[in-house]
Amino acid sequence: MDPGRFPLAPRCVFHLLTGWNCPACGVQRAAHAFLHGRWAEAVGYNLFLVVSVPYLVLLVAEQWFVRGRWQQRLHRVLYDRRLIMAYFWMIVAWWVVRNVLGI
């Protein structure tokens, strides 16, 4: 079901209370559009989710599909403190930018 058209889909509490978008606002609609091959529409709903997909795919692959030395190497990269902090600050920057620019 399309969360944009389904009235019972969860709404963002932060947005309801403040009127501002949180970093995850639009993720449900973006994921729905992305999974249905409507990539431009997904970017319009939440650009950061679309940018995050490769990292999320690597996290899943490292846990479920990759084994041996490749898993150890991938684990070291994906869970490196610097990468996690960079990702955190990208989320914060996205939060600010999307509200300042109205994205």
Backbone torsions as a table, in degrees:
resi	resn	phi	psi	omega
1	MET	NA	139.2	179.7
2	ASP	-74.3	116.5	-178.0
3	PRO	-64.4	-21.4	177.6
4	GLY	-72.8	-22.7	-178.2
5	ARG	-111.1	-10.1	-177.0
6	PHE	-91.9	113.9	-173.2
7	PRO	-66.4	-20.6	-178.8
8	LEU	-92.3	2.4	177.7
9	ALA	-64.5	139.6	-179.0
10	PRO	-59.3	143.0	177.8
11	ARG	-106.9	155.3	-179.5
12	CYS	-74.2	117.8	-179.2
13	VAL	-66.4	-39.9	179.1
14	PHE	-59.1	-45.1	179.7
15	HIS	-65.8	-40.8	179.0
16	LEU	-62.9	-37.2	-177.3
17	LEU	-81.6	-35.0	-172.5
18	THR	-111.7	-24.5	-173.6
19	GLY	84.4	-3.7	177.9
20	TRP	-96.6	156.9	176.5
21	ASN	-87.9	134.5	172.5
22	CYS	-83.8	170.9	179.5
23	PRO	-59.5	-25.7	-176.5
24	ALA	-97.5	-1.5	179.0
25	CYS	-57.1	128.6	179.4
26	GLY	92.3	-0.7	-176.7
27	VAL	-63.9	-41.5	-180.0
28	GLN	-60.7	-48.6	-179.4
29	ARG	-66.8	-38.9	179.7
30	ALA	-65.4	-44.3	178.8
31	ALA	-63.0	-41.3	178.5
32	HIS	-61.9	-47.5	179.6
33	ALA	-64.8	-42.4	-179.4
34	PHE	-60.8	-46.1	-178.9
35	LEU	-69.2	-18.8	177.0
36	HIS	-98.9	11.3	175.1
37	GLY	79.5	12.7	179.1
38	ARG	-100.6	73.8	-171.6
39	TRP	-68.1	-39.2	179.2
40	ALA	-63.8	-39.3	177.4
41	GLU	-65.4	-40.4	178.3
42	ALA	-62.1	-41.2	177.6
43	VAL	-61.8	-38.6	179.1
44	GLY	-66.0	-31.7	179.8
45	TYR	-77.3	-46.5	179.8
46	ASN	-158.9	97.3	-178.7
47	LEU	-59.3	-39.0	-175.4
48	PHE	-65.1	-34.9	177.1
49	LEU	-61.6	-44.8	-178.3
50	VAL	-64.8	-38.1	177.5
51	VAL	-68.3	-30.3	-177.3
52	SER	-80.3	-16.2	-174.8
53	VAL	-54.7	-45.9	179.6
54	PRO	-59.5	-41.1	177.8
55	TYR	-63.9	-43.3	179.2
56	LEU	-64.0	-39.5	178.2
57	VAL	-63.4	-42.3	178.4
58	LEU	-65.1	-37.5	176.9
59	LEU	-61.7	-44.2	179.3
60	VAL	-66.9	-44.2	-179.7
61	ALA	-60.8	-42.7	-179.0
62	GLU	-62.5	-36.6	-178.1
63	GLN	-80.7	-36.9	-169.6
64	TRP	-109.1	-28.7	-168.7
65	PHE	-118.5	-32.9	-175.3
66	VAL	-89.9	135.6	-179.0
67	ARG	-131.9	163.6	174.4
68	GLY	77.5	-146.0	-176.9
69	ARG	-63.9	-34.7	179.2
70	TRP	-63.9	-37.8	178.6
71	GLN	-65.2	-42.7	179.5
72	GLN	-62.6	-43.6	179.2
73	ARG	-64.3	-47.1	-179.6
74	LEU	-63.3	-39.6	178.6
75	HIS	-61.5	-43.5	179.0
76	ARG	-61.0	-39.1	-179.1
77	VAL	-72.8	-49.8	-174.3
78	LEU	-66.7	-30.8	-177.3
79	TYR	-106.0	16.9	176.0
80	ASP	-66.8	134.1	-176.8
81	ARG	-56.4	-38.1	-178.9
82	ARG	-65.5	-41.2	179.0
83	LEU	-66.9	-41.9	179.2
84	ILE	-63.9	-42.9	178.3
85	MET	-65.8	-39.7	177.2
86	ALA	-62.3	-42.4	178.6
87	TYR	-63.7	-42.8	177.3
88	PHE	-58.4	-47.6	-178.4
89	TRP	-69.7	-27.9	173.8
90	MET	-66.7	-37.8	177.2
91	ILE	-64.3	-44.9	179.2
92	VAL	-62.0	-44.8	179.3
93	ALA	-62.1	-41.6	178.0
94	TRP	-61.2	-41.3	179.8
95	TRP	-59.6	-45.8	-179.2
96	VAL	-69.6	-49.4	-175.5
97	VAL	-61.8	-43.0	-177.0
98	ARG	-66.9	-27.5	178.4
99	ASN	-85.6	-33.7	178.7
100	VAL	-71.6	-44.7	-177.6
101	LEU	-89.2	-10.6	-179.9
102	GLY	73.9	33.0	-178.8
103	ILE	-80.3	NA	NA
